[in-house]
Amino acid sequence: QVQLVESGGGLVQPGGSLRLSCAASGFTFSRYIMRWYRQAPGKERELVATITKTGDSTNYADSVQGRFTISRDNAKNTVYLQMNSLKPEDTAVYYCNARYFTNAYWGQGTQVTVSS
């Protein structure tokens, strides 16, 4: 059974940091490009960060460039999103996504709230 389980969300003050994790099971993790998306209330789901199968290349949305870092550990079947200098506009549900050709899987999401 394919599973993507996100964790690490929560409430943080502006300027703070959080580290999200997404644990994968039920498929060959190392074959999949991994992405983090987010969706704020009333807005469309937005691509935040992408990492290649081996982790040798990453890409970020302009809104998070320089503040967020995506990484992966293929031995642990886990992808991470380190979020620093958080802003209120980063408040959203964060989802991890796995894609390999036409196969695509989603996690259930983890809430991140940035507020004082």
TORPA-4810 file (N, C-alpha, C, O; in nm, 3 decimals):
<nodes>
NODE_1_0.084_-0.120_0.000_0.000_0.000_0.000_0.088_0.125_0.000_0.175_0.142_0.085_Q
NODE_2_0.063_0.212_-0.097_0.141_0.334_-0.107_0.099_0.433_0.002_-0.020_0.457_0.024_V
NODE_3_0.199_0.488_0.069_0.172_0.590_0.169_0.277_0.699_0.165_0.396_0.673_0.147_Q
NODE_4_0.230_0.823_0.180_0.316_0.939_0.205_0.261_1.005_0.330_0.145_1.048_0.333_L
NODE_5_0.343_1.012_0.432_0.297_1.064_0.561_0.381_1.185_0.599_0.499_1.171_0.631_V
NODE_6_0.319_1.302_0.597_0.388_1.425_0.634_0.381_1.446_0.785_0.286_1.402_0.851_E
NODE_7_0.482_1.512_0.838_0.484_1.549_0.979_0.571_1.672_0.996_0.644_1.712_0.904_S
NODE_8_0.563_1.732_1.114_0.650_1.846_1.145_0.583_1.980_1.138_0.645_2.082_1.172_G
NODE_9_0.459_1.985_1.096_0.389_2.113_1.091_0.353_2.162_1.230_0.372_2.092_1.330_G
NODE_10_0.302_2.284_1.236_0.263_2.341_1.363_0.251_2.491_1.357_0.249_2.551_1.250_G
NODE_11_0.243_2.551_1.477_0.233_2.696_1.489_0.371_2.752_1.521_0.439_2.705_1.613_L
NODE_12_0.412_2.854_1.446_0.543_2.915_1.468_0.530_3.066_1.449_0.445_3.113_1.373_V
NODE_13_0.613_3.140_1.520_0.611_3.286_1.508_0.683_3.330_1.381_0.771_3.258_1.332_Q
NODE_14_0.648_3.445_1.328_0.721_3.499_1.213_0.871_3.504_1.243_0.914_3.543_1.351_P
NODE_15_0.949_3.464_1.143_1.093_3.457_1.160_1.143_3.323_1.210_1.264_3.297_1.211_G
NODE_16_1.052_3.239_1.252_1.090_3.109_1.305_1.116_3.005_1.197_1.113_3.034_1.077_G
NODE_17_1.142_2.883_1.243_1.176_2.773_1.152_1.094_2.649_1.185_1.053_2.627_1.299_S
NODE_18_1.072_2.570_1.082_1.012_2.437_1.097_1.079_2.344_0.997_1.129_2.387_0.893_L
NODE_19_1.080_2.216_1.031_1.130_2.115_0.938_1.020_2.013_0.916_0.978_1.943_1.009_R
NODE_20_0.973_2.006_0.793_0.872_1.907_0.757_0.941_1.779_0.708_1.047_1.783_0.646_L
NODE_21_0.877_1.667_0.737_0.923_1.537_0.688_0.809_1.469_0.615_0.692_1.489_0.646_S
NODE_22_0.845_1.388_0.518_0.746_1.308_0.445_0.806_1.168_0.431_0.902_1.147_0.358_C
NODE_23_0.746_1.073_0.501_0.793_0.935_0.498_0.714_0.856_0.395_0.591_0.856_0.397_A
NODE_24_0.785_0.790_0.306_0.722_0.717_0.197_0.732_0.567_0.219_0.828_0.518_0.277_A
NODE_25_0.630_0.495_0.171_0.634_0.350_0.176_0.544_0.295_0.066_0.454_0.364_0.017_S
NODE_26_0.569_0.171_0.028_0.485_0.105_-0.070_0.525_0.125_-0.215_0.456_0.077_-0.305_G
NODE_27_0.635_0.196_-0.238_0.685_0.213_-0.375_0.836_0.238_-0.367_0.891_0.260_-0.260_F
NODE_28_0.901_0.233_-0.483_1.047_0.249_-0.489_1.080_0.397_-0.484_1.086_0.464_-0.588_T
NODE_29_1.101_0.447_-0.366_1.117_0.590_-0.341_1.226_0.652_-0.428_1.209_0.762_-0.481_F
NODE_30_1.337_0.583_-0.444_1.453_0.641_-0.512_1.428_0.665_-0.662_1.508_0.732_-0.727_S
NODE_31_1.321_0.611_-0.716_1.289_0.633_-0.857_1.204_0.759_-0.879_1.183_0.801_-0.993_R
NODE_32_1.157_0.816_-0.772_1.057_0.921_-0.782_1.115_1.060_-0.758_1.192_1.082_-0.665_Y
NODE_33_1.077_1.153_-0.846_1.098_1.295_-0.818_1.002_1.333_-0.705_0.885_1.296_-0.707_I
NODE_34_1.052_1.408_-0.610_0.971_1.447_-0.496_0.949_1.598_-0.496_1.038_1.676_-0.531_M
NODE_35_0.830_1.637_-0.457_0.794_1.778_-0.452_0.717_1.810_-0.324_0.649_1.724_-0.267_R
NODE_36_0.729_1.934_-0.282_0.643_1.987_-0.178_0.553_2.092_-0.242_0.598_2.178_-0.318_W
NODE_37_0.425_2.082_-0.210_0.326_2.181_-0.249_0.265_2.241_-0.123_0.282_2.188_-0.013_Y
NODE_38_0.196_2.350_-0.140_0.120_2.406_-0.030_-0.011_2.466_-0.081_-0.021_2.505_-0.198_R
NODE_39_-0.109_2.472_0.007_-0.237_2.530_-0.029_-0.290_2.611_0.088_-0.318_2.558_0.195_Q
NODE_40_-0.303_2.740_0.064_-0.359_2.829_0.165_-0.510_2.837_0.146_-0.560_2.809_0.037_A
NODE_41_-0.583_2.875_0.250_-0.729_2.885_0.239_-0.771_2.978_0.126_-0.723_3.091_0.115_P
NODE_42_-0.860_2.927_0.040_-0.912_3.007_-0.069_-0.818_3.024_-0.186_-0.847_3.099_-0.279_G
NODE_43_-0.705_2.954_-0.183_-0.608_2.966_-0.292_-0.583_2.830_-0.355_-0.614_2.726_-0.298_K
NODE_44_-0.526_2.835_-0.476_-0.491_2.711_-0.546_-0.365_2.650_-0.485_-0.283_2.718_-0.423_E
NODE_45_-0.352_2.519_-0.505_-0.231_2.451_-0.460_-0.111_2.503_-0.538_-0.117_2.520_-0.660_R
NODE_46_-0.003_2.529_-0.467_0.116_2.593_-0.524_0.237_2.503_-0.506_0.259_2.446_-0.399_E
NODE_47_0.316_2.489_-0.613_0.441_2.414_-0.605_0.544_2.496_-0.529_0.569_2.612_-0.562_L
NODE_48_0.604_2.435_-0.429_0.701_2.504_-0.344_0.844_2.465_-0.378_0.931_2.551_-0.396_V
NODE_49_0.869_2.333_-0.389_1.007_2.288_-0.409_1.006_2.151_-0.474_0.915_2.071_-0.455_A
NODE_50_1.113_2.125_-0.552_1.130_1.999_-0.624_1.270_1.948_-0.601_1.365_2.026_-0.594_T
NODE_51_1.284_1.815_-0.589_1.416_1.753_-0.579_1.419_1.631_-0.670_1.322_1.555_-0.675_I
NODE_52_1.530_1.614_-0.740_1.543_1.501_-0.832_1.560_1.370_-0.756_1.573_1.369_-0.633_T
NODE_53_1.560_1.259_-0.832_1.564_1.126_-0.771_1.686_1.106_-0.683_1.677_1.044_-0.577_K
NODE_54_1.799_1.158_-0.727_1.923_1.139_-0.652_1.951_1.255_-0.557_2.044_1.248_-0.476_T
NODE_55_1.873_1.359_-0.567_1.895_1.476_-0.482_2.000_1.571_-0.533_2.041_1.662_-0.461_G
NODE_56_2.045_1.551_-0.658_2.155_1.635_-0.708_2.108_1.768_-0.762_2.189_1.855_-0.796_D
NODE_57_1.977_1.785_-0.772_1.925_1.912_-0.823_1.796_1.946_-0.752_1.713_1.859_-0.726_S
NODE_58_1.779_2.075_-0.721_1.659_2.122_-0.656_1.608_2.248_-0.725_1.682_2.315_-0.798_T
NODE_59_1.481_2.277_-0.702_1.422_2.397_-0.761_1.318_2.451_-0.663_1.253_2.375_-0.591_N
NODE_60_1.303_2.583_-0.662_1.215_2.646_-0.564_1.127_2.751_-0.627_1.163_2.813_-0.727_Y
NODE_61_1.011_2.771_-0.567_0.928_2.885_-0.604_0.999_3.013_-0.563_1.073_3.015_-0.465_A
NODE_62_0.977_3.118_-0.640_1.042_3.246_-0.609_1.009_3.291_-0.467_1.092_3.353_-0.400_D
NODE_63_0.889_3.262_-0.422_0.844_3.311_-0.292_0.918_3.247_-0.174_0.914_3.301_-0.063_S
NODE_64_0.985_3.135_-0.196_1.055_3.066_-0.086_1.205_3.054_-0.111_1.279_3.009_-0.024_V
NODE_65_1.250_3.095_-0.229_1.392_3.084_-0.263_1.477_3.154_-0.158_1.451_3.268_-0.120_Q
NODE_66_1.580_3.082_-0.111_1.670_3.138_-0.011_1.624_3.117_0.132_1.702_3.140_0.225_G
NODE_67_1.500_3.075_0.151_1.448_3.051_0.287_1.418_2.904_0.313_1.433_2.856_0.426_R
NODE_68_1.377_2.832_0.210_1.340_2.690_0.223_1.447_2.604_0.156_1.509_2.644_0.058_F
NODE_69_1.466_2.484_0.211_1.558_2.387_0.153_1.492_2.250_0.150_1.448_2.199_0.253_T
NODE_70_1.486_2.191_0.031_1.435_2.056_0.017_1.552_1.959_0.013_1.655_1.989_-0.048_I
NODE_71_1.537_1.844_0.077_1.640_1.741_0.075_1.572_1.605_0.086_1.453_1.595_0.116_S
NODE_72_1.650_1.501_0.061_1.594_1.366_0.070_1.700_1.269_0.120_1.820_1.291_0.103_R
NODE_73_1.652_1.163_0.182_1.737_1.054_0.226_1.677_0.927_0.168_1.579_0.874_0.221_D
NODE_74_1.735_0.878_0.060_1.678_0.761_-0.007_1.692_0.635_0.078_1.614_0.540_0.061_N
NODE_75_1.787_0.631_0.168_1.801_0.516_0.257_1.687_0.510_0.359_1.652_0.403_0.408_A
NODE_76_1.631_0.626_0.389_1.520_0.633_0.486_1.386_0.655_0.418_1.283_0.665_0.486_K
NODE_77_1.385_0.663_0.285_1.260_0.686_0.211_1.188_0.810_0.261_1.066_0.808_0.283_N
NODE_78_1.263_0.916_0.280_1.207_1.036_0.339_1.255_1.160_0.265_1.371_1.170_0.225_T
NODE_79_1.164_1.254_0.248_1.198_1.385_0.192_1.168_1.490_0.299_1.074_1.475_0.378_V
NODE_80_1.248_1.595_0.301_1.237_1.698_0.403_1.217_1.835_0.339_1.251_1.857_0.223_Y
NODE_81_1.160_1.925_0.418_1.154_2.065_0.378_1.192_2.148_0.501_1.115_2.160_0.597_L
NODE_82_1.312_2.205_0.497_1.356_2.295_0.602_1.308_2.435_0.568_1.340_2.489_0.462_Q
NODE_83_1.231_2.493_0.657_1.172_2.625_0.633_1.224_2.723_0.736_1.199_2.708_0.856_M
NODE_84_1.295_2.822_0.690_1.351_2.925_0.778_1.290_3.061_0.745_1.229_3.079_0.640_N
NODE_85_1.307_3.155_0.836_1.257_3.292_0.817_1.111_3.291_0.773_1.073_3.357_0.676_S
NODE_86_1.031_3.216_0.843_0.892_3.198_0.803_0.814_3.328_0.814_0.836_3.410_0.903_L
NODE_87_0.720_3.343_0.721_0.636_3.462_0.714_0.489_3.422_0.727_0.455_3.307_0.699_K
NODE_88_0.404_3.513_0.768_0.261_3.479_0.777_0.205_3.425_0.645_0.115_3.341_0.645_P
NODE_89_0.256_3.474_0.534_0.206_3.426_0.404_0.251_3.284_0.371_0.209_3.229_0.270_E
NODE_90_0.336_3.225_0.454_0.371_3.084_0.437_0.268_2.991_0.500_0.277_2.869_0.486_D
NODE_91_0.171_3.048_0.569_0.065_2.969_0.632_-0.013_2.892_0.526_-0.066_2.951_0.431_T
NODE_92_-0.020_2.761_0.542_-0.086_2.674_0.444_-0.081_2.530_0.493_-0.013_2.498_0.591_A
NODE_93_-0.153_2.445_0.423_-0.134_2.301_0.439_-0.027_2.260_0.339_-0.037_2.291_0.220_V
NODE_94_0.074_2.191_0.386_0.186_2.148_0.303_0.172_1.999_0.270_0.148_1.916_0.358_Y
NODE_95_0.187_1.969_0.141_0.171_1.833_0.092_0.299_1.786_0.023_0.364_1.864_-0.048_Y
NODE_96_0.335_1.662_0.043_0.442_1.608_-0.039_0.381_1.526_-0.153_0.272_1.471_-0.142_C
NODE_97_0.456_1.520_-0.261_0.411_1.456_-0.384_0.525_1.375_-0.441_0.640_1.420_-0.444_N
NODE_98_0.493_1.255_-0.487_0.590_1.169_-0.552_0.545_1.146_-0.696_0.428_1.115_-0.720_A
NODE_99_0.637_1.160_-0.789_0.600_1.140_-0.930_0.708_1.061_-1.003_0.827_1.087_-0.990_R
NODE_100_0.660_0.961_-1.081_0.748_0.880_-1.167_0.667_0.853_-1.292_0.575_0.772_-1.291_Y
NODE_101_0.701_0.921_-1.400_0.624_0.915_-1.525_0.478_0.944_-1.494_0.448_1.053_-1.446_F
NODE_102_0.387_0.853_-1.519_0.244_0.880_-1.497_0.197_0.845_-1.356_0.082_0.870_-1.321_T
NODE_103_0.286_0.788_-1.276_0.249_0.756_-1.137_0.268_0.879_-1.050_0.374_0.942_-1.053_N
NODE_104_0.167_0.912_-0.972_0.177_1.027_-0.882_0.103_0.995_-0.752_-0.010_0.946_-0.754_A
NODE_105_0.167_1.025_-0.641_0.109_1.000_-0.510_0.114_1.127_-0.426_0.203_1.210_-0.442_Y
NODE_106_0.016_1.140_-0.336_0.006_1.257_-0.248_-0.005_1.213_-0.103_-0.063_1.109_-0.072_W
NODE_107_0.051_1.294_-0.015_0.028_1.275_0.126_-0.099_1.346_0.170_-0.168_1.409_0.089_G
NODE_108_-0.130_1.334_0.299_-0.254_1.390_0.351_-0.239_1.536_0.391_-0.338_1.606_0.413_Q
NODE_109_-0.115_1.583_0.400_-0.088_1.723_0.431_-0.061_1.746_0.579_-0.106_1.671_0.665_G
NODE_110_0.015_1.852_0.606_0.042_1.895_0.742_0.026_2.047_0.748_0.074_2.119_0.660_T
NODE_111_-0.040_2.094_0.851_-0.071_2.236_0.863_0.048_2.313_0.918_0.108_2.274_1.018_Q
NODE_112_0.081_2.422_0.851_0.182_2.516_0.900_0.114_2.651_0.918_0.054_2.705_0.825_V
NODE_113_0.122_2.703_1.038_0.063_2.833_1.069_0.171_2.926_1.123_0.237_2.894_1.223_T
NODE_114_0.188_3.039_1.058_0.288_3.138_1.099_0.214_3.259_1.151_0.150_3.332_1.075_V
NODE_115_0.223_3.279_1.280_0.145_3.387_1.343_0.207_3.424_1.476_0.264_3.340_1.546_S
NODE_116_0.195_3.551_1.510_0.242_3.597_1.641_0.128_3.594_1.742_0.148_3.630_1.858_S
</nodes>
